[in-house]
Structure formats: structure tokens, C-alpha cells
């Protein structure tokens, strides 16, 4: 198999990640903070290690400000449903994923004003329009990098606009973390992340990282339950991270995430970016040379997360993807990639695109085979 769907879930995982998950399952096994046996203490140690690793990776000086969730979708929902109520205003971009658009649609039905700030056909926010739209807003939630085009927003400029308007800024780094700088130094109040994409961890991991000066008490807990703390009380603890973390932790996944972040740190993000872009640029250039092909990406030289979305004239995206899978065992994604709003913005609705997303371990040989397969489809 040639795996070109890393924007969905990165694969393969580094050996250290697989070993860390296996070690947890074989030698620890217990629930974190649920008991005083050695295994439970070891499990708690994994959670604490991961909290420190994630905090450090995103530039937080306080690991307590890191909250773990099932994935980035749950993290985003925790903030949106925990902060926004009838009469509030929230602003997002016209390049959002369903992890944002669906909860916002639900909140709109409940009286929240939702504003989609416009982007150009490459996916970049119109910052002048954003500044106008932010007036009176309580919150902005912005996709740092598009899962459709790989376009990276100017998070620092967005942060300045939000601060000037007294709004909280949540940056969704699902696509950018592990590829381009995506930490608190860019100025957001909240980072929403997932572990299974560019961070190279396993599915079922994600969370929130709060800036040191952000008052997380603004967020009402989305779920309540066991935390391993204050178990004698029937009310949810009022302190972080317990206030926003209920239920048994994904210990094996967090063990894997520690190993994944260690692996990325050992290489360095600059090297990761260089490797991914070298492969993606080759893939995009090869697609562009095929008759009738259009690649949807930022201009060369602008930050990009190595996502190659394309269409071929006079054919449908399902036909292309089915052929690549059936005849060449190439794993990719076609259609809307759960981001129909983005496709309307870049002009690919209702057909969508075929998305080829190489990863850190994609080889030049695999790129050549993928390009040859698209050429053969084209005839």
C-alpha cells in the first residue's frame, strides 16, 4: 500500500510510539489515578509525563493548563459548548472543518450568532473583514491550517485582532501541529490539538492547552464524572485539569503521544517541514504537469502543510480515488474531506477534490508511483 492520507491520520507510526503503547498494555494496564498500586501509579506517571510533554511542545510553562480529550473535535466542542450561550457572538473562517461548523450550527439554533469571515480562493482570511467581524464577538475559532489546501493562516495577526476586540481566540492546530510552528507564542488563548496527525501519535488522543493568563473558568464543563480526585464529592472538581477531564484516560494513547513528541523533538520541526515539503512539492508539481489537472494550494514559498488537493477535468473525484485504490493500492481521500465550507470558498463545491497527503515517511519512489498512477488514469 502507498499511504497518502496523512492529513487524516498519520501512518506509519514511529517504532518508539508502537513500543510505548505496547509497553503500557503489557506492563502497566491500570487506570491512571484509580488506586494506589504500582500499576496505577505508573499509569498516572504516564499521564503526567504526557501533560508535561504537550505543554512544553506548545510553549506552556504550566502543564496543569493542558487538558486531555478524546480528540480535537471533543476539545473544540468543550470550548464552544462550554463558552457560548444565547446572545453570544462567535467568529470563524470560511475554511473550517466540520469539527467547528457542526457544533456552531447547533449553537446557532440555540441563539448564538455565528459569523463566517471570508477567505480568498487560496484559503487565506481577509484580515480587514475579520477585524470588522470581530466587533462584539466573545470568541474566535480559527483553523490554523486547512485540511483541504494546506494553507496556513497568520495566527499572530489574528491574535492581535482578537485582543483588540476583547475576544478569546482558540486556534485549531489539528493540521499544523508537528508540521509548522503552532504554539502559544503565536498569541492564541487556547490551542485545540489532536495527537494522531502531524504529532504522529495514535487515534483517541487530543486536548486543549490554555495560555497562562487565560481564565479557564469561563468554560463550563461539557461532561462530569470520575476524575480520581475528590471522589467523596458529588460535584465535579473546580480546578484544572480535573474540571474538564472526566472518565478513564486513554493511557496507552498518551504513552504513545509522549514517545511521538520525543521523536519529533529529536528530529526538529524545521527538518520535519523540510522533508515533508520536498516530497509534497514534487507530488504537486507532477500533478500540475498532467493535462487537465488543477492543484489547490498556496502560492509557492508560502507556509504549507504538504496537502496536495487536485481535480482532473471531465472526471469525478470518486472515480479517480476508486481507481487509485483499486488498481494501485493508493490510500487517499476524495470529496469534501469533512470541510464543505472550505470547498465552497476555493471553488471546488460540489465535486470536491482528491487529496494526496504525504507524511514524514513517504518516499520519492512512492510519489513517483502515485504520479504514474494518475497519469495512467488520465490515459
Secondary structure, DSSP 4 states (H G I P E B T S, - for coil): -EE-BTTTS--SPPHHHHHHHHHIIIII-SPTTS-SSHHHHHHHHHHHHHHHHHHHHTT-S-GGGEEEESSHHHHHHHHHHHH--TT-EEEEETT--HHHHHHHHHHHHTT-EEEEE-B-TTS-B-HHHHHHHTTT-SEEEEESB-TTT-BB--HHHHHHHHHHTT-EEEEE-TTTTTTS--SGGG--SEEEEESSSTT---SS-EEEEE-TT--GGGS--S-----SSSTT-SSPPSSTTGGG--S---HHHHHHHHHHHHHHHHH-HHHHHHHHHHHHHHHHHHHHTSTTEEEE-PPTTS-B---EEEEETTS-HHHHHHHHHHHH-EE-EEETTT-HHHHHHHT-TTT-EEEEB--TT--HHHHHHHHHHHHHHH-
